[in-house]
């Protein structure tokens, strides 16, 4: 399932599509092929419930006539000439987009490194089944676990082929392997649920299935017999790294150039000012070897480079594609991501760089507070920064995790949260968004 894509034939087909678009009257054009292959096996209580396999080739063509643009998509087997003519006809009747166009030729990647993103290891359906069963078995073996939500294992790969009318032609591919399991601890009204997972580019790097299962079981059991806390307290909230990654995603959304251009980011007027506590840095690196979010060039053929998006607390960059950059009067930094026919800016390997304090010492310094292991709901307003989400985790007393807590809402404003954030030193960089344990002072708690 992870065998390599025949990039040469796809590049040839994409190149033909671009040439036909120019012959049909386009001033410029680009063609993208996104190819994916995957298979997965799901089990529950020792029995296989699902076995899935998929393979797709998605062709997209963008054509430009002046500032008029149109995009079309097709599956394999389409008529190249008919698709190109249809796209040009659509562009001729489209309204002008003053920011539309290919990336500047000077920005195109003329060469790019091998980032070691592809593992050719073939994993059979039987091996995926065995991994899922092993994860579930290990989770159910944890004392206190009473039932399984299910376990799964997967293997797959994806590839991007891009050809433009102004000289770019390139491709890359990456593999992906994963294993996950969810279980229930307790009985009746005492039931609590939790899960664990791992996902890697290389199969040999994947955590053992039994270890993933054991962690899931232990996490569920730890949540048994939760208490509620009093409403109205202002406390320090500590985010488990798994939760902190999602929180860092809010920062990424706030410094996305497309959101800034639409005026839907609460940081839209803060370039060059302090938006995080002094000493904190957020980096983004598309060229990280074996990075989960790595890519040798972006969805427009532009080679990115490692950027310190927020340096010593000061906002230095937006995530920019060519169109978002033009709208803001700036220059792309190679963060354009292809999603179907659209290009939009995204992060790559994003990290809140770690601090110097160990997570245990950070929790100890809190004294009394709330350690969050799961967030619930979508109560985040990216226009105003208002933040209010349900949470579960553990109450901190005397600098130690004392007892499980649920039915809690934590609230503040992201602008204030960013300025009150302290980072521990326990970062795990295996995911595309990486963050250590973080503590945020002065959040409001609502409980009973």
N, C-alpha and C positions, 0 to 999 in steps of 0.2 A: 504493500500500500504506500510505502514511502519511497518507491523507486523514482528516479529523477525524471523531471519533465523534459520532453524533447523541445528545448528552447529554440533551436535553430528553425524548425518548421513553423513555430508560432511567430517568431520574429519575421520570417518571410511573409507569412499571411498578413500580419499587422502592417508590414511595409507596403504590401500590395494595396491594402485598404486605404492607406494614406495617399498613395500615388493616384488611386482612382478618385479620391475626394478632390485632389488638386485638378485633375482633368475635368471633373464635373463642375468646376467653378469656384472652389474654395480658395481663399488666400493662404490659409494655413490649416493644419490639422494635426491631431495626434490620435493614435490607436493604442488601446490597452487590452491585454488579455489577462484575466485573473483566473488561474486554474487551481482547483483544490481537490484533494482526495482525502477521505477519512473513513475510518471504521471504528465502531465502538460496540462494547458488550455491557449490558446492564444486568445485574443479578439482585435477587432479594430472597433472604432466608434460604440460601443455598441453591436456588434454582435460577436458571437463566430466564429473564423476562423480556429482554430486547437484544436484538443483534442488528446493527445497522451498518450499511456501507454506502458511500456516495462518491460521485466524481462529477465535476462540472468544469466547463470552459465558458467563461463569460467574456464576450467581445464587446468593447465600447469604442465608439468613434466620436470625437469632437471635431467640429469644423467651424472655421471662423471666416466671415466675409466682412471685412472692416471690423466694427465692434459688434456685429451681429453674430450670435453663436447658437449652435444647436448640437444636441447629443443624441445618439441612438445606441441601442444595445441589441445584441443578437446571440443566439446559441449556435453551436457548430452546425455546419451544413447550409448556412445562409448564402445567398448570392452576393458576392463582394460588390459588384458593380451596382446592383440595385440598392444595396444599403448605403453606399457612398452617395448616389444620386438623391436618395431620399433625405439624407442628412443635409445636403446642400440646399435642397428645396425648402426644407424647414428653416434653415438659417436665413434664407432670403426674406421670409415673412416674419422673422422674429424681431422684437424690439431691440434697440441697441443697449448694450451693457458697457458703460464707459471703462470698466475695470477688467473686461474679458480679454483673453489672449494667452498665448503660450508663454512660458517662462522666457526671459531674455536669453538669447543664444550664448552670451558671455557667461551665464550662470550654470550652463549645463555641465554635467560631470563627463569629462573626456576620458577619465580612467577612474577606477574605484577599486577598493581593496576586497579581498576575500575575507568575509567576516566569520566564516566557519559556522554557518547557520543551518546546514543540512546534514542530517544523520541518515545514511541509507539503510539502517537496520530494519529488516522486515520482521514485524511482530504479527504472528498468526492470530486468528480469532480465538483459537484454543488458548494461546498464551494470555490474551486479554481477559478471557473468561477466568482463567486460573488466578490472575492478578486481582480481579474484582472479588472473587470468592475468598482469596487469602486476606484481603483488606476487611471484608465483612466478618470473616471468622475471627480475626484478631480483635475487632471491635466488640463482637458479641461475647468474647471471652473475658472482657473487663468486668469485674464484679460490680453489680448494680445496673448493668445494661440489660434491658428487658426486650427490646425489639429492634428491628432494622428498618430504616427508611429506604435503604437500597445502596448498592455500590456499583461503580462503573469503572471501566478502563478504556482508553482510546489511543489511537495512533493516527497520524495524518500528516499532511504537508500542504503547503500553498506556494504559489509562485506568481510573480508579476513580470509581465513582458510589456515594454513600452517602446513605441517608435513615434518620433515626431517628424514633421515636415522640414524642420530646420536643423536636422543633423544628429539627433540623438537616437540611439538604438541600444537597448540594454535589457537585461533580465536578471532576476535572482530568485532564489527559492529557499524556503525554510521548512524544517520538520517540527512536529509537536507530538509529545507523548504525555498522557495524563492518567491519574488514578484518583478516585474520590470515594468517600463513604459517609453516610449519615445514619445515626442511630438514636434510639430513645432510651433514656434511663428512667427507672422508677415505674410505678403502677398507678392507674386511676388518675386522680386529680394531682398526683405528685409527679406526673411525667414531665420530663424536660428533654429537649432535643438539641443535638449539636452535630458537627461534621468536621472533617478535615480533608485535605486534598494536596496534590502536588502536580505541577505541570512544568515540563522541561523541553528544551530543543533536542537534547540528546538522551536516548533511552537509558544509557548507563548512568546518567546523572539523577535519574528519578529516584526519589526515596523508596525504600522497600515497601511493598504493599502492606505487609504486616505492621510496619511502623506507623504508616498512615492510619490504619485501622485502630491500633492501640491509642494513638493520640485522639482520634475521634471519640472513642469510648470514654477515655479519661476526661475529656472536655465535657461530655454530657453528664457524667456522674458528678463532677464538681458543681454543676448547676442545680443539684437537687435541694429541695427545701429552701427556696429563695425567700427573702424578706422584702418588705417595702421600707422606704425611708420617708422622713418628714418633708413636706413641701416647703419651699421658700428658702432653702439653704443656698448660700453661695459658697461653692467648694472648688477645689482643684480636681479636674477630671483627667484621668490618665487613660490614654488610648493604647490598647494592645496593638502590636505592629500590624496584625491583620486588619484591624479597623483603621489604623493610622494611614494605611495605603489609600483607602477610600477618601480620607480627609485631605490628603495631598492632591487627590484628583480634583477637589474643589479649587485648589490653588491653580491647577492647570487650566480648569475651565475659566477662571477669572482672568488669566493672562493670555487667553486665546484671541488672536488678532481678529477673527471673524466676529466674536462676541463684542470686542472693543469697537469695531466698525459699526455694529448694529446698536451700540450703546446699551447692551444688555449685561455688562459686567460692572460690578461695584468698584472695580479697580481701574476703570477706563481713563480716569484723570490722574493716575498716580505714577506714571512713568518717571523714573529718576528720583522717586521719594522712598522713604522707608515704609515697607509694608509688612515686614516680619521683624521680630526682635533682632537687635544688633547681634552679629556673630553667626546668624543662620544663613545657609546657602542652599539653593535649589539648582541642580544641574540637569541637563538633558543631553544625552549622548547617543546619536544615531549610529555611530561607528564602533560601538563596543563589541568586541569579539564574543561570539556566543550570547549576545544579549537578546532577551526575549522581544524587545521592541526595535532591534537593530534593522537597518536597511542601508545598502550602499548608496542609494539615491532615492529621492522622494518620488511621489506620484506624478511629478512634472519633469523628472530627469535631472533635478538639481541635487548636487552633493551637499549634504549638511555637515556640520562640524559640532563638536561638543561646545555647549554654551552654558555659562553660569547665568541662568535666567533671573535669579535673585541672589545678589552678592552682598554679604555682610548686612542682610536685611533690606537692601535697596533694590528695587525693581529695575532690571537692565534691558530686558527683551520681551517682546510678545512672540508667540508662536505664529509664524507667517507663511502663508502660501503666496504665490504671485499676485492673485487677485486681491487677497486681503491686504497685502503690502501696498498695492497701488491705491486702494481705497484710503489707506492711512497715510499715503505720501511717503512710504518707506520702501525697503528692499527685502525681498524674500530671504529667509534664512534656512530654506530647504526643509520646511516642515509640512509641505503639502501632502495630503494623504488622499489616495483615490478610493472613493466609495461609489461604485457604479459609474455613472457618468459625471459625477461631481468631484471637485477637488476642494478640500477644506483643510485648514491647519490642524495638526495634532502634535502631541508630544511623542517621543520615541522611548528611550530609556530614561525615565524621570526619577529623580531621587532627591529627597530631603536629606542632605548630608548629615551624618551623625554628629552628636555632641561628644563630650568627654566623660559623662557620668554613666555608670552602669545602671541598668533598669532597676535593679534591687535598691540601689542607693537613691534613685529618683523617687521611687515609691516611698522609701523610708523618710525622705525629706518632706513628703506631703503631709505626714502625720495623720490627718483625717481627710478622706476624700472618696472618690468613686473610680474604680478601675473598670473600664468598658471593654467587653469582649464581643459585643454584637450591637449593631444599630438597626433600627426598624423605621420604615417610612421614608418619605422623600421631602421632609420639611426644610428645604434649603432654597432660599430665594437669591438667585445669582445677580439680580438687578440691585437689590438693597443690601444683601449680605445677611439678612435675617436667617437664623439657624435654630431649628427646634426639631428634635428627633427622639423617638423612643429608644431606650437602651436597656441592656441587661449586662450584668457583670458581677463585681465583688466590691463590697464596702471595705474601705481602708481604715483601720484603726491602729493607732500607735505605730504607723509606718509599715503595717503588715496587712495582707489580704485576710479579712476576718470572716466574712460569710457572703454567700451569693445573694444578689439583689436583682429583682425584676420589677416590671411595672413602673419604670422611671422614665421621665422626660428630661432631657438636658437642653438648655437653651442659652443663646447668646447672639452676638453678631460676629460674622467671620472677620470683619476688620479688627475687632477687639481680640478675637481668638488668636489671630495671626501674631499680634503684638505681645501676647502673653504666653507664647509657646516655648517650651523647653524640650530639647531633643536628647534622648539617651544615646548610647553608643552601640546598640545591638542591631544594626541594619542588616537585612538579608536582601541581596541584590538579584535574586534569581527571577523576580517578576519584573514586568515592564514598568511598574510603579513601585518604588522601594522607599520604605520609611522605617525608622526605628520606633521604639516606644516613645510616645510624646506625652507631655503633661501640659494642660492649659488651665491657668488660674482663673478664678472668678466666674465660673459658669453657674447658672441657676438650675437647681434641681427641683422637679415636681414629682411627688410620690403620692402618698396617701393623704 
